[in-house]
Amino acid sequence: MVNRGKVKWNALRDLLIRNDQDHVVPFFENLGEDRHSELLAQLESIDFSQLRREVLRLRRPSCDGSRLRPATCIPLPGTTTEKARWKQAWVDGETVLRRGEVAVITVAGGQGTRLGFDRPKGFFPITPVKGKSLFQLFAEKIRAGECRYGCTVPWLILTGPDHLEETKAFFVEQKNFGLREVYIFAQGQLPTIDMDGKLILSAKDSVAMHPDGHGGLLCALEKIGLLQTLRLPRIRHFSYFQVDNPLASPLDPYFIGFHTGMEAQVSSRCVRKNFPGEKVGVFVESEDRTRVMEYSDLPPECAMATDVSGRLHFGLANVAIHLFEANFLEHFCQAGRSNSLPLHISLRKVPYINAAAHLVRPVEINAIKLERFIFDLLPQAECAVLLEGRREEIFSPVKNSAGLDSVETSKRDQTRQFADWLARGKVDLIRDAGGTPPFFLEIAPSFAVSCEEFLEKWMQLEKKPAVGANFYLE
Ligand code: UTP
């Protein structure tokens, strides 16, 4: 009689040896049959040859800056012609929204290490007065769009595998915040490896794994086959943003209008980089395609280069707000393509089990985390459009618990945006030189999601409420 346990173990051991991972064999040998099956399933999903290639890439010379050209964007409106163009884009975008052709994708997975929040990032309380969670804020923005345009906007939320059930339960409990179509699904994981491409063990019986990056969205979508379901009969564009940017606008008529008007396969918002060394990816052109280059890959001479007016040559920063044409996205969510995005490397300190089977917390960097990034879809597009935005209107991410890009700066930036709207509505407010009032303000998406909408409604209010500390308008 065949011993099934033995068969599994042999298969697992062969797979490890074939891929130069013999160092873990002694740890796994005496585990039970169930554990062998699980490990085998986990390891079979790993493309070990890809791992080897990535490790070699660590020793590769850096990128040749002479091949890079700055990307071009549709600038913020300045001239009369530009203003008319933006106005037309708004009208076009609203028409597309009224037809119900847009769905929203929010990436809300990852580890949130810097924020130090171990629950799903979307649960993080972020609005300045009411402390609404990121998920609630975006749900309200989408719902406001549904009401304004009389349509249904499907919302696709990518979460980490460990947070899937908790996130689903939260939305059930909140009755989807009144939204009709919410789809929550999990991203995949990749093994964490050491500098020689060897698997790291997080315990004697487990391989250390980490989320596969926001580019893992493609594999996750392929797995659930959601796009095919949604595409029929109406969705033609997917609006994408990251859950940790409260200023992101899921349904921005300007952006949608430019994207559809120019028949782009991908469009991205960009903002001006603050200073040469700022740690943001920038848009570049090479080989006739638009792409995003990570700050660490941009040669220093490119990062510093300026034009005659002193503006940074490579100064258009990626804020992870994109629009994807549905056919284009669907094409990359199919077997054989969904995992074709390149892997990016980040070097980390990751606790590991050493040869003596003890857990070690390293003081030096010891591990490679590999991730896929969604912006690598850009060079696949024949037509990619970049639309400039004002940073203070579209980007204030919550990455850290304090300091730069933190909870504090994000609440301040939200307040400043609302103060700007109120000031344009002729409300007198005390504000500092940066435009921030000395107290928090909040305008709920049910009242307005943009300055344009705010002014429309505010001007019509016969009796305007007084604005003071902790002002909240819905
Ligand atoms: P970050 O790059 O800031 O990563 O993600 P993170 O995991 O949230 O935080 P750190 O780096 O551990 O501190 C940017 C956006 O992409 C999503 C996050 O939820 C965030 O909205 N993301 C990130 C994913 O959905 N999956 C991932 O694997 C990584």
Residues whose N, C-alpha, C, O or C-beta is under 5 A from the ligand:
A	BS01	UTP	V107 A108 G109 G110 Q111 G112 T113 R114 L115 K121 L158 P211 D212 G213 H214 Q242 V243 D244 K399
